[in-house]
């Protein structure tokens, strides 16, 4: 995944990052990933827009389950 995000052609690829994925995306855009004081854990039901539904092959929403022990800053 890191190679895809860092690639010059990635400007034309849609990416969605949860957990480690969002950390890689943050670093690719010049952010910094550091340790957090506490663990964050949750399950989120994301409702998709019409455009998002086309991207996710007709799904109305997706469940994401992030667990983070780090903080990102851009």
Secondary structure, 3 states (H helix, E strand, C coil): CHHHHHCHHHHHCCCCCCCHHHHHHHHHCCCEEEEEEEEEECCEEEECCHHHHHHCCCCCEEEECCEEEEEEEC
